[in-house]
Amino acid sequence: MHAPRGWKVLLVSLAMGTGCHQGSEPAKGPSLVGVWKVVKFCERDSTGRLYEPYGPNPTGYFVYAPTGQLTIQMMRTPPVQPFADGDDRPTDTERQALFDAYFGYFGTYTITSDSTVVHHVQGGTLPGYIGTDQRRLYQIRGDTMTIDDSRVTWPCRVFLRVG
């Protein structure tokens, strides 16, 4: 028995990953898809002051795959020192230092306009993000992207396209 042509087109589209990350309106500006190196990353504290939780020179990548997957990894530079008793035996102080120096999450994303992307978080180091949708406003100029979660002021989070 053969599948109807419509089902074949759907199955081929799903296998190729087409259309799984675009919203109802395709992005009209430069493509968000690619590998973005972290250049600057800051947050706003409860008093409204901007600060750099991963230091003045954070390192990491935001990766938006053409098939709709997303992974974000970022850490403080210089990195946390190796644990005294080995990687699988941190002290409470070492564990806290690592937690404060690194974050990441993964999932899928949907581009809803030429300036808005929604991260559908499936897992990561931020328990409150898991299972949530994180809306982000972004702007791309050449090979530079700024992205905002609406709690910070532009351009507080800056990335350079590297792939």
N, C-alpha and C positions, 0 to 999 in steps of 0.2 A: 504494500500500500504506500502511496506517495503522499507527502504533505502538500497541502495547497500552497500555491506560489506565495501568498501573503505571509504564511508561516516561515517559508524559506528565507524571504527577505528579512523578516524579524530576527530569525536565528543567526543569519550571517551578520546583521548589524550588531547584535549583541556580542557575537564572537569577536568582531573587529573592534568593539568598544566605541563605536560611533554613537554620538548623541547622548552618552550617559552622563556627561558633566555639564552640558549646556542646559540652561533654563529654557523657557519658552522663547526668549529673545536672544539670539546669538550676540556675543560681544562684538561691538563695531570697532573698537580701538585696538591697540597692540595686544597681542596674545599674552595671557597670563600663564599659559602652559610653558613649562620649562623648569630649570633649576636656578634658584635665586640664592646668592650668598649673602648672609647677614653682614651689613656694614655698621648699622646703628640700631639699638633697640632700647627704648625707655618706657617707663610706666609713670603713672601719676599716683602719688600716695594719698592717704585719706585727707590730708590738708590741702591737696591740690598741687603740691610741689612735684616737679618732674625729677626722676632719678633713673639710673642705669643699673637694673638688678643683676646684669651679667657683666658689669664693668664697662669701661670706655671702648674696649676692643673685643666685643663678643665674637664668637665664631659659630658657624652653623649654616644650615641650608633649609629653605622652604622648597619643596619639590611638588609641582603640579603636573602629574602625568597626563598625557593626552587621552588616556582611558578613564580618567575621572578619579584616580587615587591621589591622595595627599599624604605627605609626611613632612613633619617639621621637627628639626633637631637643633638645639642651640645650647651653648655653654659659655661659661666665663673663661676669659683668657687672662693670665695663664690658668691652666687647669688645676684641679685639686691634686694635691700630692698623693702618691701611692699610699695605700693603707699600710700601717706598720706591720700588721700580722697577716698581710696578704689580701687579695681582692675580695675574697669571700668571708673575711672576718673584720669588718670595720668596727671601730668603737662608736659609741653614740655620737660623739663629737665629730668623728670622720663622716659618719652617715649624714648628719645634719649639714656639714660643709658640702657634701656631694649634692644633697637635695637642693641647697640654696644656689648651687653653681650650674645646674643643668635642668633643662625641661624639653619635653617633646610630646608630640601626639601624632596620631595617624587616623585616617578614615577616607572619606570621599569628599568631593566638593561639587557645588553647583554654581555656575556663573549665572546670575540673575539679571545683570545689565552690564554695560561697558564700564561700570565702576563699582560693582558689588559682587562679592563672592560669599557663599555660605559654606563653611567647613562643617561637615557632618562627622563629629568626632566619635570614633569607635573605641579608642584606647589611648593611654598615655600616662604621663606623670602627674597630671592634674585631675584628681578624682571627680571634681565638680564639673569637668568638661565632658566626661565620658557619657555618651548617649545624648548629647546636646547638639544643637545647631548654633555655630558661632558665626554671626554675620560680620563681614569685614568690608570696609570701603577701601578701594585701592586706586592708585593712579600710576600709569606707566608713561615715562618720558624717555625715549631711546632705550637704553639698557638699564635704566634705574626705575625701581618700583618703590612706592611708599604705600604702606598699608596701615589701617587704623581700625580699632575696635570701638570707636566713638567715645572712649574714655580718655584718650590722649590727644595731644595737639600735633598737627602736621608740622614738619616732617620728623616725627619722633622715631619711626620705624622705617629704616631705609635698607634696600636690598639691591644687589647688582646681578644682572643676568649673567650666568656663566655656562649655561647649557640649555 
